[in-house]
Amino acid sequence: MFRTMLAALAIVTLAMAGHAQSQESLAGSWNGVLDVGAAQLRLELRIEENEDGYSAVMVSVDQGGSAIPVSDFAIEYPEIDLQMAAAGARYTARLTDGRLVGTFAQGGAEFPLEMARGAVEAAGPELAPGESEVFVDAGVRLAGTLRLPEGDGPHPAVLMLNGSGSQDRDVTIGNHRIFAVLAETLAEAGIASLRLDDRGMGGSDSTPATGPRELGRDAGEALAFLRTADGVDARCTGVLGHSEGGIIAFLLPDASQPDFIVALAPQAGTLEETLLEQGEAMNRVMGASEDVIEATRARQLAMLEALASAPPGEAGAAVEAAFLAHGIPADAARQQAAFWGQQYVQEAAALDPAAALAGYDGPVLGIFAQNDLQVLAEVNAQRMREARAGLPATIGIVPGVNHLFQASETGSPADYARAPHAMSPDALTLIAEGAGEIIAHTCGDAR
């Protein structure tokens, strides 16, 4: 579900104080490397100057991630101060000899960050043997990687759909390329795959989606493209979705239905159920008191009620008022409302996953992660069983892994970037074997 990740994408407006023509303009691109020990992240700060001051975008070149709300920002030349309260992050720097020299702070830790003028040199996506760069016209242009197994084919294939938040085609988290590793494992099992940059990421167009069903239409166009690709068996193409992608897999238009669906840790509950469950689970892992757990739940319920009752276009104000009523500081409430008040979130909150699960009559493989704190395994597996009653479905739980199917005792999202592997080797084997079995059962003669 919604992840707050170090050095993801942040869009801010900077107030300008005391700016004179004689001062060196801060406009343009800046780049630097944030060394956090476990990973080195290339950051690019893009600043534009306009009549009201500055506007800027900070991008983590090596990570896909959700937008980080910014609670406060200022420029008092030659110093800048960017604060991102939702991530507990802050970048302060001083313009010195043509470079921004400063400190990036998050979670009580501080890291030096020096940025020079110029954009990060675009290297393009990493392509392994058997991979090629492709582009899908879905009304918006979506860039992706087609991975073919060895051999002439035609091969069964899957369209890979990632979870919520803006992510690149590889689902890059820290030094891990989650979907690239999964695609390699599938190729070794004789299964082709197509993975895509989300809208606004990598080579894809930046037009934002209005809701999950629009992403379902994107997926339908991508699946149609996959069926025409050289080396792919058009009679045996399915969708493999993770987290929110595991529900979007069930939202493709009727004219673009997959032959089968593999859903990894799919969000089988409503957004309300999922947020409440993951909020409590994460608080308990962090050792929060019952009072904190209950206060968190009350805030979440107030936000969700405001979201559900607000007319179109007014959700942001309603959500902000709900947070203010629960004691959230004004700046933080405003920034939280900018995210939770989006049309996309409002449509996601209205989605009925059970109806989507029941509305597809083809074969389904559902695989959950035992220690998942974002999509709780047992309760969501049971929801899928109930929704798929009387329909073909195989549902299982992989022991000892987190939401990304990495080996993890706690399941904490804090372990995602520092796990020793992108995905657990055991989990990869189980996923590939399960996909092979549903393909053999579904496509038998077609293969």
N, C-alpha and C positions, 0 to 999 in steps of 0.2 A: 504494500500500500504506500501511502505518501511518505517519502523518505526525506529527512533533512540531512544533507551530506556536505561535508567539508568542501569548500570552494566549488560549489555548484554554480548555477547561473543566477546573477543578481542584477536587477535593473533599478537604478536609483536616479534621483534628481538632486543635484548639488546646489546649495545656496552659495552665492558668490559674494564675498565681502571685500571691499577695498581694492577691487581689481582696476588697474590702471593700464593704459596702453603701453607704458614702458616696461611692464612686467612680462616675463616670458609666459606665453600662453600654455595652458595645460592641455589644450585640445589635441586630439590625435590618439594613436594607439601606443600602449605601453606593455611591455612583457617582462616576466620574471619567473623564477622557479621557486616554489614553496617546498622546502625540505622538511617533511614532518616525521622523518626517521624511517617509518615503514614504507613511505612512498615519496617520490619527487613529482610534484604536480606543476605543469606549465600553466601559468595564468596570463590572461590578456585583459588589460583594462582599456576600454575604448571610450574616449571622452569627446563629446561634441559641445561646442560653444554656441549659444544662441542669445537672443536679446534678453532673456530672463536669467541667464547665468550659464550653468553647465548641465548637461545630461550625460550619463555614462552607463556603460554595460561592462560588467566583469565576468569573464568566461573562463571556466576551467577546461582547458583544451583536452586534458586526458580523462575527464570524467563526464558522464551524463548525469543529470540530477535535477531535482525540482527547484523552482524559483525560491530564493531566500528573501523573505520580506526584510526591508531595511527600515529601522526605526528612527534613525537620526543620521544626519550628514551635514558637513560644513566644509567650507574652504576659507581659510584666512591666510592668504598668500604669504609665504610659500608653503604653508602646511595644509594637509587635507586630513579629514577624519570621516571614515565610512563605518557605520555601525549596522550590524545585522542581528537584531535581537532574537529572532526566532531560531537562529542557529547559534546564538551566544557568541558571535564572531565580530571582530572589529579590525579594521586596517587603518593605521595612522602612519603618516609619512611626511617627509619634508623634501622639497625640491632642492637638490644639492648638486651643483655642477652638471645640470642637465639630466639628473636621475632622481627618481623617487626612492628615498631611502627610509625604510620604516619597519613596522612590526605588525604581523598578523597574529591576533590573539583569539583563542577559542577554548572553551572549557577549562579555563585556568592555566592553559599552556600558551606560551608565546614563541613565535618563530620569526626570525628576521626575514624580511621580504624586500628586496631591492628590484626596482623595475626600470628598464631602459626604454627609450623611445623605439617604436617599431612594432609591427604585428608579429605574432608567432608564425614562423614559416609553416605553411600548410603542407603536411607530408602525405595527405590522402589516407584512405583506410588501408590497414594491413591486409594483404591478400596471401593466403596459403595456397599450396598446390591444389588445383581443382576448384579454385574460387575465381569468380569474375565479378566486376562491378556492373550493376544493372540499374535501370531507372524505370519506375512504374508511374504511369499517368493515371492518377486517381482523382482528377479534378485539381489536385495539387501534385507537384512532382515529388516523388519519394525515391530516395537513393538507397541502394542496398547491395548485399552480397549474395550471389547464388553459389552454393557449394554442391558440387557433384561428387559422388563416389567414384572410385576407379572402375574401369570397365565401360563397355559400350552403352549399357542401358537398353531400353529406357528404365529409369529408376522410380520407385515410389518416392514421394516428396512431401514435405511439410512446410507451411508458412509459419514462421516463428513470430509470436506476438509477445512483447514484453509487458511489464507491469506499469503502474501509474507513475506519473512524473515524466519529465523530458529525459529521454535516454538515447544514446547512440545505438547503432545496430548491434554492437557487441555487448551491450549492457556493461559498460566499463565502470568498475568500482575499484578505486585505488589502482593497483597494478593488475587486477583481475579482469579478464574479458569473458564474462559468464557465458554469453550466447555463442561466442566464437569457439569456446571449448566444447559446448554442447553440440554445435554443428559438426565439429571434428569427430566426436564420438558417434553421432548419427551416420556420418559418411562412412566410418569404419564398419558400421552395421549395414551398409548398402542403401542408406536413406539420404536422398538429396534434401536441401533446405534452402529457404530464402529468408534472410533477416534484414530488417529495414531500420534506417535512422528515423526516429520520431519526427513529426512536424517540428521545425525550428532547430533541429539538430543536424550536424554533419552536412551532407549534401542535399537534404530535403528542404522543401519550401517552408517558410516560417509561418504561414497562415495557421492560426490556432484552431483546434477543433472545438465545436460548440458543445459536444457531449459524447458519451460512449458510443451511441448509435452511429454518429458520424465516423468514428474510428472503425466501427463495424463495416461501414460502406467502403472505407479505405481498404480494409482487409479483403473485402469481396473483390475489389479491383486487383489487388495484389495476387489473390488466389487465381483469378482468371489469367493474369500474366504468367504465373508459375506453370499453369497447365499448357501454355504454348511454348515453354522453354525447351530448347534442344536437350535431349538426354533425360527428360522428365516424362513419366508415364501419366498422361492426362487422365487416365481412368482410375488412378490411385493417388490422389492428392488430398491431404488433410491439413488441419491447423493444429499447431502446438502452441498453447498459450500459457504464460506464467502470471500468477497473481491476478491483477485486473485483466490482463490479456487472456486469462483462462475463462473469463466471462464474456469478453468481447468476441471470443471464438464462437459463441452461440448467438451473436447478433448480426451475422452476415445476412445480406438480402437473400430472399428466397431463390433468386436466379443464380446465386453464387454459393450454394451450400457445399461444404466440404464432404468428402467421402467418409471421413472419420475425424474425431477430435481427441487430442491428448491434452489434458488440463493439469498443469503443475501448480499445486497450492492455489487453486482458484478461489476467488472471493465468492463463496456460495451463499453468504448472508447479505442482508442489505447494508448500505453504507453505515447506517446507525448501529446495527448489530456489530459490524466489524470494528468501528471506531471504539465503541464502548468496551468490547472484549480485548482489543489490543491495548487500549489505555490502561485497563486494570492489570493485564498480564505484564506489561513493561514496568509499571509502577512497582509491582510485587518483586520482580527480578532486581530492581534497584533498591529494594528494602524500604519503600515508602510506607508511612503509617496508614492506618485505616482512614484517618481524617483526611489525609492528602488524597487517597484513592477516591473517597466519596466526593471531595471538592472537585476533583478532576472530572468525575462522572457528571456532576451537576452542571459544570461549565459546558461539557460536551452536549448534554441534553438541551441546554438553553440555546446553544448555537444551532443545533439540528432543528429545533422547533422554529427558530427564527428563519432558518433556511427554507423550511417546508411551507411556512405561512406567508412568506414575502412574495409580492407580485413580481413578475419579470422586470429586471432592471433595478430592483430596490433591495435585493438580497444583501448587498454590502452594508448598507446603512442599518438594516435590521440585525445583522450579525454583530456589527460594531456595538450597537446598543446592548445586545445580550452580553457581550464580553465586559463592557463597562459596568453593567449591573452586577457582575460577579467579581468586581474588584480588580480587573485587569487595567493597568495604566493606559492612559489615553493613546499614547504613541503606539504601544504594543497592540492595543485593541484595533486601531486603525489599520495597522499592517496585517494583522491576522485576518481582518475582514476583507482586505484586498485579495487574499487568497481564497478563503472559504466562501466569499460572496460571489465568486465567478459563476457564470452561466453553466460551465462544464460541471462544477461541483453540485450545483442545484439539480442538474439533470441526472447526475450519478446518484444523488440521494433519492431520487424518485424511481430509480430502476429497481425492478423486481427480479433478482437473480434466479429465484426458484422457477418463475414462469419462463425465463430464458432457457434454463436447463431442461425444462420439460418440453419446450417447443421444438427441440431438435430430435428427430427420430432415428438418426444414424448411430453407429457404435461410438462409445465414449470410454476413454481410459482416464480415470481421475487418480492422481498421485499426490498425497499430502506429506508434509514434513513434520515429524513427531515433535520437535522442539521449536516450532514456528511460533513467534510471538505476534506476528502481523496477521496471519490467517490461521487461527487455531485449528489444529488438525482434527481432533475427534469431533468437535461440534460441526465443522464444515463438511467433513466426510459424511456425517449423518444427514446433514441437509441435502447433500448431493444424492445420497441413497433414496431419500424420501421424494425428491424432485424427479428422479429417474425411475421411480417404481414402474415396472411393466415395460421399461425401455432398456435396450442393450447397454450395459455399463459394467465396468470392472473398476473397483475402487480399492486403493490400498494406501498404507502409511509407511514411509521410509523411516526407520528408527535412527535416532541420534543426530539428526540434521536440522538446520535452521531454515528460514524462509527461502534462502538461495540454494538450499540443498548442500550446504557446507557442513562438515562435521563440527558440532557445537554442543556443549553441555548445557549452556544457558539459553541459547537462541537469540541472544542480544544483538540488535543491529550494530552495536559498537564493534562486533567481531567481523563484520562483513569484509571490510577492506584489509584487515590484518590476518584473515584466515590463511592457512598454509597452502590452500588450493582454491581455484575458482569454484569448483564443485567437487563434492566427495566422489572419489573413484567408484565407491560402492553404489552411490546414488546414480552416477552416470550409467553404470552397467544396468541397473534396474530400469532406468528410463528407456535406454536403448532396447533392452530386451522386451519391455512392455510395448513399446512402439512397434517393434518387429512383429509381435504376436497379434496386435490389433490389425496391422497391415495384412498379415497372412490370412487372418480370419475374414477380413473385409474384402480384400482384393484377389485372394486366391487365384482364380482363373485369369484375372486381368494381368497378373504379373507374369 
